Every structure is written in C-alpha cells, then in structure tokens.
Amino acid sequence: MFGIGIPELLLILVIGLIVFGPGKLPEIGKALGKSMHEFKDAVNTDSPKTVIVKETEVATAKAAVEAKK
C-alpha cells in the first residue's frame, strides 16, 4: 500500500508508545480505525448523480439490445 513493512510498523508502534504511553495508545488506535472506516464509507457511497448515470447507462444498453433483436 504505502511501502510500509513490518520493521516500519514496529518503529511507528514504539514511537507511539513513547509519545502517548501504553494507556492512551489503544484509544488512539480505535479512533484512527473508526475514522478510516467512516472515510472509506463516505468515499464508496454512490451519490444520487452517480446512481442516475448508472441507471441511464443500463437503460441505454437495454434499448440497444432490444433494437438489435
């Protein structure tokens, strides 16, 4: 994804432990995961305009198939 391997992840974890402490780190991880999940949901949700375009494309394709029959 970002070219981050196991050694880099361990380094990030150690730095996080030093900066935030072991008590706060799980809360930060949970908040980060929730934020990433919400962002992915927002990006993957089809807007009404996208839905209309897709429906129009389907209708056009159906009309083309019917015309060839």
C-alpha positions in Angstrom: 0.0 0.0 0.0 2.5 2.7 1.2 5.6 0.5 1.1 5.4 0.1 4.9 6.8 -3.2 6.1 7.0 -5.0 9.5 10.1 -3.1 10.6 8.5 0.3 9.8 5.3 -0.7 11.6 7.2 -1.7 14.7 9.1 1.6 14.7 5.8 3.5 14.4 4.4 1.4 17.3 7.5 2.1 19.5 7.3 5.8 18.8 3.6 5.8 19.6 4.3 4.1 22.9 6.9 6.6 23.8 4.8 9.7 22.8 1.3 8.6 24.0 2.1 5.9 26.6 0.6 2.4 26.8 -2.7 3.5 28.3 -3.6 6.0 25.6 -2.4 4.1 22.6 -5.5 1.7 22.3 -7.8 4.6 22.4 -5.9 6.4 19.6 -5.9 3.2 17.6 -9.6 2.8 18.0 -10.3 6.4 17.0 -8.0 6.1 14.0 -9.7 2.9 12.8 -13.1 4.4 13.2 -12.1 7.5 11.2 -10.6 5.3 8.4 -13.8 3.2 8.3 -16.0 6.4 8.1 -13.8 7.8 5.4 -14.0 4.6 3.3 -17.8 4.5 3.7 -18.0 8.1 2.5 -15.8 7.5 -0.5 -17.6 4.3 -1.5 -21.1 5.6 -1.2 -22.8 6.4 -4.5 -24.1 9.9 -4.9 -27.6 10.3 -6.4 -25.9 11.7 -9.6 -23.8 8.5 -9.9 -26.9 6.3 -9.5 -28.8 8.3 -12.2 -25.9 8.0 -14.6 -25.7 4.2 -13.9 -29.4 3.7 -14.4 -29.3 5.7 -17.7 -26.4 3.6 -18.9 -28.3 0.4 -18.1 -31.4 1.7 -19.9 -29.4 2.7 -22.9 -27.8 -0.7 -23.1 -31.2 -2.4 -22.8 -32.5 -0.3 -25.6 -29.6 -1.2 -27.8 -30.1 -4.9 -27.2 -33.8 -4.6 -27.9 -33.1 -2.7 -31.1 -30.8 -5.4 -32.4 -33.5 -8.1 -31.9 
